[in-house]
Amino acid sequence: MTKREEQTQDEPLRADAARNRERVLAVARELLARGDASLQMNQIARAAGVGVGTVYRHFPTRQDLLEELVNEHVLALLDQARAAEESGEPGPGLRRFLGAALDLLLADVGLAEVLNAPRDANTRTARLKAELVGATTRLLEQARRAGSVRAELGVDDLQRLMCGIEHAVRIGGGRRELAERYLDVLLDGLRPPPSGRARGGSGR
């Protein structure tokens, strides 16, 4: 845990500081909801009616602010992965998990960036992501044993494929029917090839 995180936990914010922090978060959350993930600190400070130094005091970097906004969705994704893992239905469970993941990715333009970031600004984000990878790995292993996915498929592969679908749905106008169609195509492609058919070939 960093010194900054220890101070945040051990020293409750003064009432005025807490109000300023909530103003900053409200403005930043509205920007994300409008599809703007740039989170420019000067712009946020002006809209929140605080000095830019106040923004940096609470969130030293853009990544700190982004993670604070997005972590609730990382936690929601983790809950979905655990529910699918514990469902006892690897194939349908994986389908439900991927559907929920796509909904969250489309609802939060910052989620994919946080999930794909090589380094995290705070330890809570790192912990949530590690737990998410663990739960997804176990879910994939269940699906492999059930014959629902290819043996070579890994969590990194799945994450990249889901980001690709998110992008495809966005440029298609975000229509729900596109999300369902592309997810069905993905799931068809994840299944093992028929017995005797060469991997990556036509089988002819």
Secondary structure, DSSP 8 states (H G I E B T S, - for coil): --HHHHHHHHS---HHHHHHHHHHHHHHHHHHHTT-----HHHHHHHHTS-HHHHHHH-SSHHHHHHHHHHHHHHHHHHHHHHHHHSS-HHHHHHHHHHHHHHHHHH-TTHHHHHH-SS-SSHHHHHHHHHHHHHHHHHHHHHHHTTSS-TT--HHHHHHHHHHHHHHHHHTT--HHHHHHHHHHHHHHHS---TT--TTS---
